[in-house]
Structures are given as structure tokens and as C-alpha cells.
Amino acid sequence: MRLFLAVFETQSITAAAARQNITQSAASKVIAELETQLGFALFDRTTRRVEPTDAAIEFHAFAVDVIATMQAATRSVEELAALKRGKVSIAASPLMIYGLLAAPITEYRKRFPGVRFELHELSTDETVASVRAGAVDFGLGAVEGELPGVASEVVYQGRMRAVVSKDSPLASRERIRLADLARFNHISLRRFFSVRRTLDQLVADKGVVLPSGVEVGTLTSALGLVKQGDSVLIAPSYAAKIAEEWGMRTIAIVDIPADAHRLSLIQRRLGRPTLATRKFLQELIPRLKAISG
């Protein structure tokens, strides 16, 4: 299965063999044996490329699911009783990890120091893909509607606030409306961030245009730019709290709903989390729900 996925992704027997640390002839034999077992060809071989057949494209989703299940099973059986050993693998944005996960992880590891955490700083779309492929135990992100291969549960609902530098003409304001922010230049996130898509919909519903001269790929970069100038950033409450810690000012936006930014726990559908992950989630979910707002 691993070799099939490698050939499917690289479209090369040679490259796939190198990835799996076997010879090209051995890789060709394995693929031929798999095709014999399945009863249909998986690849059309040419002198330059190995093209997946329609059957291979259909088979690919099942192969990904099998490998993901095996990875989760392997992680689970490697654990010892009483959480003396284990691993929790999480995907989330850098500021979600900083603002929402750092404290729970630190407290958990004080009680279970043998459990290792593996954190993947990813966008929401990348988080969903990693969960679906079984590369991580769970993810945290703002997802919209049903997604194939994964299950989601809203665990955090937060406000969005305007973030400005301490020298901004808005720094003394405690409350503001979206229309008032239209007179200022904004730092915006790229469209692959769910918080950006949420904000775009809110702004469109209000008939407001927020001019932006800078678009960035992370909230960390956005906060750095706001701190240095007169631009405005509209950010989730957990990011706004970090901005205040870093010396910036934040302002309540009165015409944005209190639950505008909703984060979901994302897990692989029908997947079974490891013992260490299940224990961590039992503590994390109530904590996130308690600090919502």
C-alpha cells in the first residue's frame, strides 16, 4: 500500500522505490503482485512516466484510509499503561497553539512527562488534509459544513477584535463599528485562512469595504506589521489577547456577533485516537468550551 501511494504521488517507479528504500526491480515486482491480487491494472507505464489508471484513482482513497488506520493503530499499541509513554500529534495554526493549546499541553506533560507532543503549524485546509491522511491525531480549525473523511465538533466560539499599535489614533477606543474601520488600512490574511473567509462574509453582509495594502500568510506576520505602523488587523479573540501581551491595543467591534469565530475539533471519521490523545482531549475540550466568548 505504501509503495502504491508513493508511485501514485511521484508517477515514477524509480522515485517511489527510492522513497521506500528498495530497488526499482523490487518495486516493480511488488506493484505487479498488487495488480494481480486486485485483478486490474493500476498504472499505464510509458518510457517517461507511470500514469495512474482510473482504477488506481478509485483505489487511492481506500489505500490512504488503510495506511492512516495502520498508523493510528501503531501509535496506540506502542503506548504503555498509565501513560508512561505515548504521543499526541496535533495540527493547528501557530497562534492557536500559542493562545489555546500551549497551557493545556504544558500542564498535561507535568503529569504525564512520558507523553511526547508533535505539533504541526498549519492552515485550516492543511490541517484537514493532515487529519484525513492520518498524519496527525486531531486538528483544530474553523471548518465550514461537512467534509469528506473527517468529523468535526465546535469546541470554541470567540469574538473578533480590532488590533492596532499603541500609537494608533484608535488606540484609546474601547468600542468601534466596522464602518468606522473602513477609513484605515488593514492587514489581511490570505484566503486559505478560514478566519479571512469568515471576516469577508461578515464585511460583505454589512456592506463595508476594508482597504488592505498588505496580505500575509500568518497571523504572526500580521501582528508584527500592525505593531510597527498604523494599520488595523481584525483578529480572533485568542490572537487579540496575544497582541495585548505584545504591547498592542485591541478594540471590541460592536456589530460583529460574539460567536463569529468558531473553532472545531477535527478528527478522522471512524478513526480511533490513541490512549494519550483520548486522555488529552477529555481535558482539552471542556477547557476550550469554558473559555469561549
C-alpha positions in Angstrom: 0.0 0.0 0.0 2.8 2.4 0.9 4.6 1.7 -2.4 1.4 2.1 -4.3 0.8 5.5 -2.7 4.4 6.5 -3.5 4.1 5.5 -7.2 0.7 7.3 -7.4 2.2 10.5 -6.0 5.5 10.5 -7.9 4.3 8.8 -11.1 7.7 7.1 -11.1 8.7 3.6 -10.1 12.3 4.8 -9.6 11.3 7.7 -7.3 8.9 5.5 -5.3 11.5 2.8 -4.9 14.0 5.4 -3.6 11.4 6.7 -1.1 10.7 3.2 0.2 14.4 2.3 0.2 14.1 -0.7 -2.1 15.4 -1.4 -5.6 13.5 -0.4 -8.7 13.1 -4.1 -9.7 11.7 -5.0 -6.3 9.2 -2.1 -6.5 8.1 -3.1 -10.0 7.5 -6.7 -8.7 5.5 -5.5 -5.7 3.2 -3.3 -7.9 2.8 -6.2 -10.3 1.8 -8.5 -7.5 -0.7 -6.0 -6.1 -2.2 -5.7 -9.6 -2.5 -9.5 -9.8 -4.2 -9.6 -6.4 -6.7 -6.9 -7.3 -7.3 -8.2 -10.8 -6.8 -4.9 -12.6 -4.0 -2.7 -13.8 -3.1 0.3 -11.6 -0.7 2.1 -13.8 -0.1 2.7 -17.5 3.7 2.5 -18.0 5.5 4.6 -20.6 9.2 5.3 -21.1 8.9 8.6 -19.3 6.1 8.3 -16.8 3.8 5.9 -14.9 0.3 7.2 -15.3 -2.4 6.1 -12.8 -5.4 4.3 -14.4 -9.0 5.1 -13.5 -8.9 2.1 -11.2 -5.9 3.4 -9.4 -7.6 6.8 -8.8 -10.6 5.0 -7.3 -8.3 2.7 -5.2 -6.2 5.6 -3.9 -8.8 6.8 -1.4 -9.0 3.3 0.1 -5.3 2.9 0.3 -4.9 6.3 2.1 -7.5 5.1 4.6 -5.8 1.8 5.2 -2.4 3.4 5.8 -4.0 6.0 8.1 -5.7 3.3 10.2 -2.4 1.4 10.4 -0.5 4.5 11.6 -3.1 5.2 14.3 -3.0 1.5 15.4 0.7 1.5 15.5 0.8 4.7 17.7 -1.8 3.2 20.0 -0.1 -0.2 20.6 3.2 1.5 21.3 1.8 3.1 24.4 2.4 1.6 27.8 -0.1 1.5 30.6 -0.7 4.6 32.8 0.5 6.9 30.0 4.1 6.2 30.8 4.8 6.6 27.1 2.8 7.8 24.1 2.5 10.6 21.5 -0.2 13.2 20.7 0.1 14.7 17.3 -1.8 17.9 16.6 -2.3 20.2 13.7 -3.4 23.9 14.2 -2.3 27.4 13.3 0.7 28.8 15.2 -1.4 31.3 17.2 -4.0 28.7 18.1 -1.1 26.7 19.5 0.2 29.7 21.3 -3.1 31.1 22.6 -5.2 28.0 23.1 -3.1 24.9 23.3 0.3 25.8 25.0 -1.1 25.9 28.5 -3.1 22.7 28.4 -0.1 20.9 26.8 2.3 22.1 29.4 0.0 21.2 32.3 -0.7 17.7 30.8 3.0 17.0 30.4 3.7 17.9 34.0 1.5 15.0 35.0 2.5 12.7 32.1 6.1 13.6 31.2 6.5 10.4 29.1 3.9 11.6 26.6 5.5 13.4 23.7 3.6 16.1 21.7 4.2 16.6 18.0 2.8 20.0 16.8 2.2 20.8 13.2 1.7 24.5 12.5 -0.7 24.5 9.5 -3.5 26.4 7.9 -7.0 25.1 8.3 -7.1 23.5 4.8 -3.7 21.8 5.5 -5.0 20.7 9.0 -8.0 18.9 7.4 -5.8 17.2 4.9 -3.4 16.0 7.6 -6.2 14.6 9.7 -7.8 12.9 6.8 -4.5 11.2 5.9 -3.9 10.1 9.4 -0.7 12.1 9.7 -2.0 13.7 13.0 -4.3 12.6 15.7 -6.6 15.6 15.5 -6.6 19.2 14.4 -8.1 22.5 15.4 -9.6 24.9 12.9 -12.6 26.8 11.6 -14.3 24.4 9.2 -17.5 25.0 7.2 -20.1 22.3 6.7 -19.5 18.6 6.3 -16.1 17.5 5.0 -15.3 14.1 3.4 -13.4 11.7 5.6 -13.4 13.8 8.8 -15.7 14.6 11.6 -15.8 18.0 13.3 -17.2 19.4 16.5 -17.3 23.0 17.5 -15.3 23.4 20.8 -14.6 27.1 20.9 -16.6 30.2 19.9 -14.9 33.6 20.2 -15.3 37.3 19.4 -13.2 39.1 16.8 -11.4 42.3 17.8 -9.6 45.1 16.0 -5.9 45.2 16.8 -3.9 48.4 16.5 -0.5 49.7 17.6 -0.2 51.7 20.9 0.4 54.8 18.8 -2.6 54.4 16.5 -5.2 57.1 16.5 -7.6 54.3 17.5 -5.6 53.2 20.5 -7.8 54.9 23.1 -11.1 53.5 21.7 -12.8 50.7 23.6 -15.6 50.0 21.1 -15.9 50.6 17.4 -18.1 49.7 14.4 -16.9 48.0 11.2 -17.9 51.1 9.2 -15.5 53.2 11.3 -12.7 50.9 10.5 -13.2 51.4 6.7 -11.2 54.7 7.0 -8.0 52.8 7.9 -5.6 50.5 6.0 -5.9 46.8 7.0 -3.5 43.9 7.2 -5.4 40.9 5.7 -4.7 37.2 5.8 -4.7 35.1 2.6 -8.0 33.5 1.5 -6.9 30.0 2.5 -7.3 31.0 6.2 -10.8 30.3 7.5 -10.7 33.4 9.6 -10.3 35.5 6.5 -13.3 33.8 4.8 -15.4 34.4 7.9 -14.4 38.1 8.0 -15.1 38.6 4.3 -18.6 37.3 4.8 -19.2 39.5 7.8 -17.9 42.6 6.0 -20.0 41.8 2.9 -23.1 41.4 5.0 -22.5 44.9 6.4 -21.8 46.4 3.0 -18.4 47.6 4.2 -15.1 47.7 2.3 -11.9 47.4 4.4 -8.9 48.6 2.3 -5.8 46.4 2.5 -2.4 47.1 1.2 -0.7 44.1 2.7 -1.8 40.4 2.6 0.1 37.9 4.7 0.2 34.1 5.3 0.2 34.0 9.1 -1.3 35.9 12.0 2.2 36.2 13.5 3.3 38.3 10.5 0.1 40.3 10.6 0.7 41.2 14.2 4.3 42.2 13.5 3.2 44.6 10.8 0.4 46.1 12.9 2.8 46.8 15.8 5.1 48.8 13.5 2.6 51.0 11.9 -0.9 52.5 11.7 -2.6 49.5 10.1 -5.5 47.6 11.6 -5.9 43.8 11.9 -9.2 42.1 12.7 -8.3 39.0 14.6 -9.9 36.3 16.7 -10.0 36.9 20.5 -7.2 34.4 21.3 -4.9 36.3 18.8 -6.1 39.6 20.2 -5.1 38.5 23.7 -1.6 37.7 22.4 -1.5 41.2 20.7 -2.1 42.8 24.0 0.7 40.7 25.6 3.0 42.0 22.8 2.2 45.7 23.6 -0.6 46.4 21.1 -4.2 47.6 21.8 -7.4 45.8 20.9 -10.9 47.2 20.4 -14.3 45.5 20.6 -16.2 45.5 17.3 -19.8 46.1 18.3 -21.5 44.9 15.1 -19.7 41.5 14.9 -21.5 38.6 16.6 -20.0 37.3 19.8 -19.6 33.8 18.3 -18.3 34.9 14.9 -15.1 32.8 15.1 -15.9 29.1 15.7 -13.2 26.5 16.0 -13.8 22.8 15.6 -12.0 19.7 16.8 -11.3 17.8 13.6 -10.8 14.0 13.7 -10.6 11.3 11.1 -14.1 9.8 10.7 -14.2 6.2 12.1 -10.6 6.7 13.4 -9.6 5.6 16.9 -7.4 8.1 18.8 -4.5 6.7 20.9 -4.8 6.4 24.7 -2.7 9.5 25.2 -4.8 11.5 22.7 -8.1 10.4 24.2 -7.0 11.5 27.7 -5.7 14.8 26.5 -9.0 15.5 24.6 -11.0 14.7 27.7 -9.3 17.6 29.4 -8.9 20.0 26.4 -12.5 20.1 25.1 -14.2 21.3 28.3 -11.4 23.8 28.8 -11.9 25.3 25.3 -15.6 25.5 25.7 -15.2 27.2 29.1 -13.0 30.0 27.7 -15.3 30.6 24.7 -16.7 34.1 24.3 
